[in-house]
């Protein structure tokens, strides 16, 4: 009897395939030996690798795009911020660039350093990106970063040192000034390469004695040989320029202050001492030190006139004047092209103005008493003086020595000669001539004759000073002021003249050395580049 659970397998299927266990084992062995599926597995692996590499490339491209964007914005912003001629805060300039580029959140650090002749700006930026594919290999963030720096540095420096030598500077004040000014010169020149820095010294009291070689560059008829001061009208103080063709007057060699006679006892309006002459564009420490040591203090105070000449020696349009000084052997040939044009050649121009007082009065001899023959005769043998007045009578000669009228010259007609006005003022003060030669003779007041002989400038001097200071600053000149034991008005005038309040210094006694040192250090600590 057959079991109901018995399974009988046919020898073949209805399609003729054997279904024996032996046949299935054979087919499995055959499949194991075949290689048809190997390419499919390789293809799948290759596709995965290519997808990963493509994803990495996308993440890297996003990284580089952001980094380049940051770098280019940094480069543009620091270049603009480092420009010395732009007046905005350097950090604000960089921030503005990033704000307009929509990258403000990535700006990391901005640093700016500004010196007297340079500006350096550095900045860095950093961003964070979340990668699309790099997370598959464990990189969860990317940090594009960039840094940039720019510097503008001026390698040429021109300095005008305007020094007060008025009468109030006598004694301890000028004794303190000399070593302070010498140290300034040494420090500034010691930090520079030859031919890079020039210093001019402009001493001033009521006038500025520019020296005959410089005066020869201007349209001035010399009336005497004692000094070389040019009378400047109000109109020239609105500019740092000064025409070499406009006609100017040579300031007379005269004493407007005292009632005296005799050249050795007179106080002249224009300082005749050779040590008080302007030294133009020098790089010689010895020459500049000698000039400072030779300063002689006397007379009134004209800060406006000192600043005018100091600014002129920083003005590019004064090239012809300096060229004449080079030809005359007064300035080294290396400075023949100076003052430099700051617009085309990077040049720092510095004006240092020092006073211990305030503007007072500047005097001038009026025509016709400035030149030509006078009505005063002198006997050179005995020094007797006679003054001729055409009184339509026989007693036309006034003898100051005896105080009487005569028909001939004192000491004899044959031995007397007619003096030219410059000779009169060299020997007799204006007050002396007004009193003894005119007022006593004609009965007029001495002051009325003083007013006839002289004119003066006083009320407009502060406005002239501020005009020339404003013109200098507008032309890019850095102006420093030092009030050395000066009165309130003098300090206020210099503070207003200076570039900013931080460019003004109050000093007393030996503090003047610290003031000059602070200004010099602002220059000397810089590394001048070729």
C-alpha positions as CSV (number, residue, x, y, z in Angstrom):
1,X,0.0,0.0,0.0
2,X,1.5,3.4,-1.0
3,X,1.7,6.2,1.4
4,X,-0.3,9.4,0.6
5,X,2.8,11.4,1.3
6,X,4.9,9.8,-1.3
7,X,6.2,12.3,-3.9
8,X,7.0,11.1,-7.2
9,X,9.0,13.3,-9.5
10,X,8.8,12.9,-13.2
11,X,11.9,12.4,-15.1
12,X,11.3,15.6,-17.0
13,X,9.0,18.6,-16.8
14,X,6.4,19.2,-19.4
15,X,9.0,21.4,-21.2
16,X,11.6,18.6,-21.1
17,X,13.9,20.0,-18.4
18,X,15.1,17.5,-15.9
19,X,14.4,18.3,-12.3
20,X,16.7,15.9,-10.7
21,X,18.9,17.0,-7.8
22,X,21.9,16.1,-9.7
23,X,20.9,18.5,-12.4
24,X,20.3,21.4,-10.0
25,X,23.8,20.9,-8.5
26,X,25.2,21.1,-12.0
27,X,23.5,24.2,-12.8
28,X,24.6,25.9,-9.6
29,X,28.2,24.9,-10.3
30,X,27.9,26.5,-13.8
31,X,26.5,29.8,-12.4
32,X,29.3,30.0,-9.9
33,X,31.8,29.7,-12.7
34,X,30.2,32.4,-14.9
35,X,31.5,36.1,-14.8
36,X,28.6,38.0,-16.3
37,X,27.6,39.9,-13.0
38,X,31.1,41.2,-12.2
39,X,30.8,44.4,-14.4
40,X,27.5,45.3,-12.8
41,X,29.1,45.4,-9.3
42,X,32.1,47.4,-10.5
43,X,29.7,49.9,-12.2
44,X,27.8,50.4,-9.0
45,X,31.0,51.0,-7.0
46,X,32.3,53.4,-9.7
47,X,29.0,55.4,-9.8
48,X,29.1,55.8,-6.0
49,X,32.8,57.0,-6.2
50,X,32.0,59.5,-9.0
51,X,29.0,60.8,-7.2
52,X,31.2,61.4,-4.1
53,X,33.9,63.1,-6.1
54,X,31.4,65.3,-7.9
55,X,29.9,66.3,-4.5
56,X,33.4,67.1,-3.2
57,X,34.0,69.3,-6.2
58,X,30.8,71.2,-5.6
59,X,31.7,71.8,-1.9
60,X,35.2,72.9,-2.9
61,X,33.8,75.2,-5.6
62,X,31.5,76.8,-3.1
63,X,34.4,77.2,-0.6
64,X,36.7,78.8,-3.3
65,X,33.9,81.1,-4.5
66,X,33.3,82.4,-1.0
67,X,37.1,82.7,-0.3
68,X,37.6,84.7,-3.5
69,X,34.7,86.9,-2.8
70,X,36.1,87.7,0.6
71,X,39.7,88.2,-0.7
72,X,38.7,90.6,-3.5
73,X,36.5,92.7,-1.2
74,X,39.4,92.8,1.3
75,X,41.9,93.9,-1.3
76,X,39.7,96.7,-2.6
77,X,38.7,97.9,0.8
78,X,42.2,98.1,2.3
79,X,43.7,99.8,-0.7
80,X,41.0,102.5,-0.5
81,X,41.4,102.8,3.3
82,X,45.2,103.1,3.1
83,X,45.2,106.1,0.8
84,X,46.7,109.0,2.8
85,X,44.7,111.6,1.0
86,X,41.3,110.2,2.0
87,X,40.0,111.8,5.1
88,X,37.6,109.1,6.4
89,X,38.4,106.7,9.2
90,X,40.3,103.7,7.6
91,X,38.3,101.1,9.6
92,X,35.0,102.8,8.5
93,X,36.1,102.5,4.9
94,X,36.7,98.8,5.1
95,X,33.4,98.2,6.9
96,X,31.6,100.2,4.3
97,X,33.0,98.1,1.5
98,X,31.9,94.9,3.2
99,X,28.5,96.3,4.0
100,X,27.9,97.2,0.3
101,X,29.0,93.7,-0.7
102,X,26.7,92.1,1.7
103,X,29.5,90.4,3.5
104,X,29.6,92.4,6.8
105,X,28.9,89.4,8.9
106,X,32.2,87.8,7.7
107,X,34.5,90.7,8.4
108,X,36.7,89.5,11.3
109,X,39.3,92.1,12.1
110,X,40.4,95.6,10.9
111,X,43.6,97.4,12.0
112,X,44.9,100.7,10.9
113,X,48.1,102.5,11.8
114,X,48.7,106.1,10.6
115,X,51.9,108.0,11.0
116,X,53.2,111.3,9.8
117,X,54.1,110.0,6.3
118,X,52.4,106.7,6.1
119,X,49.2,104.7,6.6
120,X,48.9,100.9,7.0
121,X,45.6,99.0,7.0
122,X,45.2,95.2,7.6
123,X,42.0,93.2,7.7
124,X,40.8,89.6,7.8
125,X,37.5,87.9,7.1
126,X,36.2,84.4,7.8
127,X,33.0,82.5,6.8
128,X,31.5,79.1,7.7
129,X,29.9,76.9,5.0
130,X,27.9,73.6,5.6
131,X,29.0,71.1,2.9
132,X,26.5,69.1,0.9
133,X,28.6,66.0,0.4
134,X,31.7,66.1,2.5
135,X,29.6,65.2,5.5
136,X,29.7,61.6,4.0
137,X,33.4,61.5,4.9
138,X,33.1,63.2,8.3
139,X,33.6,66.9,7.3
140,X,30.7,68.8,8.7
141,X,31.9,72.5,8.0
142,X,34.2,74.5,5.8
143,X,35.8,77.8,6.9
144,X,36.8,80.1,3.9
145,X,39.2,82.8,5.3
146,X,41.1,85.7,3.7
147,X,43.5,88.4,4.9
148,X,44.9,91.5,3.2
149,X,47.0,94.5,3.9
150,X,47.9,97.7,2.2
151,X,50.3,100.6,2.9
152,X,50.9,104.0,1.5
153,X,54.2,105.5,2.5
154,X,55.7,108.9,1.6
155,X,59.5,108.8,1.3
156,X,60.2,112.5,0.8
157,X,59.9,115.1,3.6
158,X,60.2,118.8,3.5
159,X,60.2,120.8,6.8
160,X,60.0,124.5,7.4
161,X,61.1,125.5,11.0
162,X,59.6,128.9,11.7
163,X,61.3,130.3,14.9
164,X,60.5,133.4,16.9
165,X,63.5,135.7,17.5
166,X,61.6,138.7,18.9
167,X,63.0,140.7,21.8
168,X,61.0,138.7,24.4
169,X,63.0,135.6,23.4
170,X,66.2,137.0,24.9
171,X,67.8,135.3,27.8
172,X,66.6,131.9,29.0
173,X,64.0,131.4,26.3
174,X,66.4,131.5,23.4
175,X,68.9,129.5,25.5
176,X,66.2,126.8,25.8
177,X,65.2,127.0,22.2
178,X,68.6,126.4,20.7
179,X,69.2,122.8,22.1
180,X,65.6,121.9,21.5
181,X,65.8,123.0,17.8
182,X,69.2,121.3,17.3
183,X,67.8,118.0,18.7
184,X,64.8,118.3,16.3
185,X,67.1,118.7,13.3
186,X,69.4,115.8,14.3
187,X,66.4,113.5,14.9
188,X,64.7,114.3,11.6
189,X,67.8,114.1,9.4
190,X,69.2,111.1,11.2
191,X,66.2,108.9,10.2
192,X,66.5,109.6,6.5
193,X,68.5,108.7,3.5
194,X,70.6,111.4,1.8
195,X,68.5,113.7,-0.4
196,X,65.2,112.6,1.1
197,X,64.7,115.2,3.8
198,X,65.2,119.0,3.5
199,X,64.9,121.4,6.4
200,X,64.5,125.2,6.1
201,X,64.9,127.5,9.1
202,X,62.9,130.8,9.0
203,X,63.8,133.1,11.9
204,X,61.3,136.0,12.3
205,X,60.7,139.1,14.4
206,X,59.0,142.1,12.9
207,X,60.3,140.9,9.5
208,X,62.0,137.9,7.9
209,X,65.5,138.5,6.6
210,X,65.5,136.1,3.5
211,X,69.1,137.0,2.5
212,X,70.3,138.7,-0.6
213,X,70.6,135.6,-2.8
214,X,66.9,134.8,-2.3
215,X,65.8,138.4,-2.5
216,X,67.5,138.5,-6.0
217,X,64.8,136.0,-7.2
218,X,62.1,138.6,-6.7
219,X,61.3,141.9,-8.4
220,X,62.8,144.1,-5.7
221,X,65.0,147.2,-6.0
222,X,67.6,147.0,-3.2
223,X,67.9,150.2,-1.3
224,X,70.7,149.2,1.1
225,X,73.0,146.3,1.8
226,X,72.4,145.7,5.5
227,X,69.5,143.2,5.3
228,X,67.0,141.6,2.9
229,X,63.5,141.9,4.1
230,X,60.6,142.3,1.6
231,X,57.5,144.2,2.5
232,X,54.5,141.9,1.9
233,X,51.0,143.4,1.2
234,X,47.8,141.9,2.7
235,X,46.8,140.4,-0.6
236,X,49.6,137.7,-0.6
237,X,48.5,136.0,2.6
238,X,45.6,134.1,1.0
239,X,48.0,131.8,-0.9
240,X,51.3,130.0,-0.1
241,X,52.5,131.2,-3.5
242,X,54.5,134.5,-4.1
243,X,55.1,136.1,-7.4
244,X,58.6,136.6,-8.6
245,X,57.5,139.3,-11.1
246,X,55.2,141.5,-9.0
247,X,57.0,144.6,-7.8
248,X,57.7,144.5,-4.0
249,X,59.5,147.0,-1.8
250,X,62.8,146.4,0.1
251,X,62.1,147.1,3.8
252,X,64.4,149.9,5.0
253,X,67.2,149.4,7.4
254,X,65.8,151.6,10.2
255,X,64.9,151.8,13.9
256,X,61.2,152.5,14.5
257,X,61.4,151.9,18.3
258,X,63.8,154.3,20.1
259,X,65.0,157.9,20.0
260,X,68.7,157.1,19.3
261,X,71.6,157.8,17.0
262,X,74.6,155.8,16.1
263,X,74.3,152.5,14.3
264,X,75.7,150.4,17.2
265,X,72.8,151.6,19.4
266,X,69.9,151.1,17.0
267,X,67.3,148.3,17.0
268,X,66.5,147.7,13.4
269,X,63.1,146.5,12.1
270,X,64.6,143.9,9.8
271,X,67.2,141.8,11.7
272,X,70.6,142.6,10.0
273,X,72.6,139.8,11.8
274,X,73.8,137.2,9.3
275,X,72.8,134.5,11.8
276,X,69.2,135.6,11.5
277,X,69.0,135.0,7.7
278,X,66.8,132.2,6.3
279,X,68.5,128.9,5.6
280,X,66.7,127.3,2.7
281,X,66.4,123.5,2.0
282,X,69.4,122.1,3.8
283,X,70.3,118.5,4.8
284,X,73.5,119.6,6.6
285,X,73.2,119.0,10.3
286,X,76.2,121.3,10.8
287,X,74.8,124.2,8.7
288,X,71.4,124.0,10.5
289,X,72.9,123.7,13.9
290,X,75.2,126.7,13.2
291,X,72.2,128.7,12.1
292,X,70.3,127.9,15.3
293,X,73.2,128.7,17.5
294,X,73.6,132.1,15.7
295,X,70.0,133.3,16.3
296,X,69.9,136.8,17.8
297,X,66.7,137.9,19.5
298,X,65.3,141.4,19.3
299,X,62.4,143.4,17.9
300,X,58.7,142.9,17.4
301,X,56.7,139.8,16.4
302,X,55.2,139.0,13.0
303,X,54.1,135.4,13.1
304,X,52.1,135.9,9.9
305,X,55.3,137.0,8.0
306,X,57.2,134.0,9.3
307,X,54.6,131.5,8.3
308,X,54.3,133.1,4.9
309,X,57.9,132.5,4.1
310,X,57.9,129.1,5.7
311,X,54.9,128.0,3.6
312,X,56.5,129.4,0.4
313,X,59.6,127.2,0.9
314,X,57.2,124.2,0.8
315,X,55.4,125.4,-2.3
316,X,56.2,123.7,-5.5
317,X,55.8,127.0,-7.4
318,X,59.0,128.2,-5.6
319,X,61.1,125.9,-7.8
320,X,62.6,128.9,-9.6
321,X,63.6,130.5,-6.3
322,X,65.4,127.3,-5.1
323,X,67.0,126.8,-8.5
324,X,68.5,130.4,-8.2
325,X,69.8,129.5,-4.8
326,X,71.4,126.3,-6.2
327,X,73.1,128.4,-8.9
328,X,74.3,130.8,-6.2
329,X,75.7,127.9,-4.2
330,X,73.3,128.4,-1.3
331,X,71.4,125.1,-1.7
332,X,72.8,121.7,-2.6
333,X,72.1,120.6,-6.2
334,X,70.3,117.5,-5.0
335,X,67.4,119.8,-4.1
336,X,67.3,121.6,-7.4
337,X,63.8,120.2,-8.1
338,X,62.4,121.2,-4.7
339,X,60.0,122.1,-3.3
340,X,58.6,118.9,-4.8
341,X,55.1,118.6,-6.3
342,X,53.3,116.5,-3.8
343,X,50.6,115.7,-6.4
344,X,53.1,113.7,-8.6
345,X,55.8,112.8,-6.1
346,X,54.9,111.5,-2.7
347,X,56.1,114.2,-0.3
348,X,55.2,115.1,3.2
349,X,55.4,118.8,3.9
350,X,55.6,120.0,7.5
351,X,55.4,123.5,8.9
352,X,56.5,123.9,12.5
353,X,55.7,127.4,13.9
354,X,57.0,128.5,17.3
355,X,56.4,131.7,19.2
356,X,56.7,133.0,22.7
357,X,54.4,136.0,22.0
358,X,51.7,137.3,19.7
359,X,51.5,139.4,16.6
360,X,52.5,143.0,17.3
361,X,53.5,145.7,14.8
362,X,55.5,145.6,11.6
363,X,56.9,148.9,10.4
364,X,57.6,150.4,6.9
365,X,59.2,153.6,5.8
366,X,56.9,155.6,3.5
367,X,57.8,157.2,0.2
368,X,59.5,159.5,-0.4
369,X,61.7,158.7,2.6
370,X,62.6,155.2,1.6
371,X,65.1,156.0,-1.1
372,X,66.8,158.9,-2.9
373,X,68.4,162.0,-1.5
374,X,67.3,163.5,1.8
375,X,67.4,167.1,3.0
376,X,69.9,166.2,5.6
377,X,73.6,167.0,5.3
378,X,76.5,165.7,7.4
379,X,80.1,166.8,7.8
380,X,82.0,163.5,7.7
381,X,85.0,165.1,9.4
382,X,83.3,166.2,12.6
383,X,79.8,164.5,12.3
384,X,77.9,167.8,12.4
385,X,74.4,167.6,10.8
386,X,72.4,170.3,9.0
387,X,68.9,170.0,7.8
388,X,67.8,172.1,4.8
389,X,64.3,173.6,4.6
390,X,63.4,175.9,1.8
391,X,61.9,178.7,3.9
392,X,62.2,181.3,1.1
393,X,64.7,183.2,3.1
394,X,68.4,183.3,4.0
395,X,68.1,181.2,7.2
396,X,67.2,177.8,5.6
397,X,69.6,175.6,7.5
398,X,68.6,174.0,10.8
399,X,71.5,173.0,13.1
400,X,70.3,170.3,15.5
401,X,73.5,170.6,17.5
402,X,72.8,174.1,18.5
403,X,69.1,174.3,17.9
404,X,69.2,177.3,15.6
405,X,68.7,178.5,12.0
406,X,71.7,179.5,9.9
407,X,72.6,180.6,6.4
408,X,75.1,177.8,5.8
409,X,75.7,174.2,6.8
410,X,77.1,173.3,10.2
411,X,80.8,172.7,10.0
412,X,81.1,174.5,6.7
413,X,79.5,174.0,3.3
414,X,82.6,172.5,1.6
415,X,83.1,169.6,4.0
416,X,79.4,168.5,4.2
417,X,77.6,166.1,1.9
418,X,74.0,165.3,1.2
419,X,72.8,162.0,2.7
420,X,70.6,159.5,1.0
421,X,67.6,158.4,3.0
422,X,69.0,154.8,3.6
423,X,72.1,156.5,5.0
424,X,69.9,158.6,7.4
425,X,68.0,155.6,8.7
426,X,71.2,153.5,9.2
427,X,72.5,156.2,11.5
428,X,69.5,157.8,13.2
429,X,66.2,156.3,14.4
430,X,62.9,157.5,13.1
431,X,62.0,159.0,16.4
432,X,65.3,160.8,16.6
433,X,64.9,162.3,13.1
434,X,61.3,163.3,13.8
435,X,62.2,165.0,17.1
436,X,65.6,166.7,16.5
437,X,65.7,167.2,12.7
438,X,62.0,168.1,12.1
439,X,59.8,168.8,15.1
440,X,62.3,171.0,16.9
441,X,62.9,172.9,13.7
442,X,59.4,173.4,12.5
443,X,57.5,173.4,15.7
444,X,55.3,170.4,14.9
445,X,54.9,167.4,17.2
446,X,57.4,164.6,17.0
447,X,54.6,162.0,16.6
448,X,53.2,163.8,13.5
449,X,56.6,163.5,11.8
450,X,56.9,159.8,12.8
451,X,53.6,159.2,11.1
452,X,54.8,161.0,8.0
453,X,58.0,158.9,7.9
454,X,56.5,155.5,8.8
455,X,53.5,153.3,8.1
456,X,52.8,150.1,10.0
457,X,50.7,146.9,10.0
458,X,49.1,145.7,13.3
459,X,45.3,145.2,13.2
460,X,45.3,142.8,10.3
461,X,48.1,140.6,11.3
462,X,46.0,137.9,13.0
463,X,43.7,137.7,10.1
464,X,46.7,137.4,7.7
465,X,48.1,134.7,9.9
466,X,44.9,132.6,9.8
467,X,44.7,133.1,6.0
468,X,48.1,131.8,5.3
469,X,47.6,128.9,7.8
470,X,44.4,127.9,6.1
471,X,46.1,128.1,2.6
472,X,48.9,125.9,3.9
473,X,46.6,123.3,5.3
474,X,44.5,123.3,2.2
475,X,47.6,122.6,0.2
476,X,48.3,119.5,2.2
477,X,50.9,121.0,4.6
478,X,50.9,119.5,8.1
479,X,51.1,122.5,10.5
480,X,52.4,122.2,14.0
481,X,52.3,125.0,16.6
482,X,54.4,125.5,19.7
483,X,53.3,128.2,22.2
484,X,56.4,128.8,24.3
485,X,55.4,130.7,27.4
486,X,53.1,132.7,25.1
487,X,50.2,134.9,26.1
488,X,46.6,133.7,25.6
489,X,46.1,135.4,22.3
490,X,49.3,134.0,20.9
491,X,48.5,130.5,22.0
492,X,45.0,130.8,20.5
493,X,46.3,132.0,17.2
494,X,48.8,129.1,16.9
495,X,46.2,126.6,18.0
496,X,43.9,127.8,15.3
497,X,46.8,127.7,12.8
498,X,47.7,124.1,13.6
499,X,46.3,121.2,11.6
500,X,44.4,119.9,14.6
501,X,44.4,120.6,18.4
502,X,46.7,117.6,18.7
503,X,49.2,119.3,16.5
504,X,49.5,122.2,19.0
505,X,51.8,122.2,22.0
506,X,52.0,124.4,25.1
507,X,55.5,124.6,26.6
508,X,57.3,126.4,29.4
509,X,61.0,126.3,30.1
510,X,62.7,123.1,29.2
511,X,59.3,121.7,28.1
512,X,60.1,123.2,24.7
513,X,62.5,120.3,24.1
514,X,59.7,117.8,24.7
515,X,57.5,119.6,22.2
516,X,60.1,119.6,19.5
517,X,60.9,116.0,20.4
518,X,57.3,114.9,20.1
519,X,57.1,116.4,16.6
520,X,60.5,114.9,15.5
521,X,59.6,111.5,16.8
522,X,56.5,111.5,14.7
523,X,58.8,111.8,11.7
524,X,62.0,110.0,12.9
525,X,60.4,106.7,13.9
526,X,59.2,106.2,10.3
527,X,61.2,104.0,8.0
528,X,61.6,105.9,4.8
529,X,61.4,103.7,1.7
530,X,63.0,104.1,-1.7
